[in-house]
Amino acid sequence: MTRILGIDPGSRLTGYGLIDAEGQRVCYVGSGCVRVQGATLADKLGLIFTELQALMVQFQPDELAIESVFMHRNADSALKLGQARGAAICAAVTRAMPVAEYAPREIKQAVVGRGGADKTQVQHMVRVLLSLPATPQADAADALAIALCHSFRNTAIARVAPAQKLRGGRLR
């Protein structure tokens, strides 16, 4: 079983979601948001780093999956998002945890089946896929979707790998 920590980075709210994955079976572990506060950007990045490290100590994830940088409303927003991602990635790297990055469209495609899905569709599908009793908050749902995307990718690779050894009905 692999425990995956999904991170939806943000300079105000950083969502996190944890799942356990074994083959095609996924199980909800926990989720929530780090409310990022601080007087300076450095304070905010330090808070993201320390809060995520504390989560990693508490939940002991095996892998980190995180949303890749995309051009947001403006360049300044994209830069802040990139810095928040950097703080999260550093928290994982200091624990020698593998890090996987996924584009927003790839995450939505994996979870909803449509790369242009909106937040409510992602929230709904996360609730359904993980059999949650209530709809998670948007940033936590996004983080869980990132973890699910990573799990689905790993499962697909595991299924394809043995088939790649066959060529023309024979082992290579």
Secondary structure by P-SEA (a helix, b strand, c coil): cbbbbbbbccccbbbbbbbbbcccbbbbccccccccccccaaaaaaaaaaaaaaaaaaccccbbbbbcccccccaaaaaaaaaaaaaaaaaaaaabbbbbbbcaaaaaaaccccccccaaaaaaaaaaaacccccccaaaaaaaaaaaaaaaaaaaaaaacccccccccccc
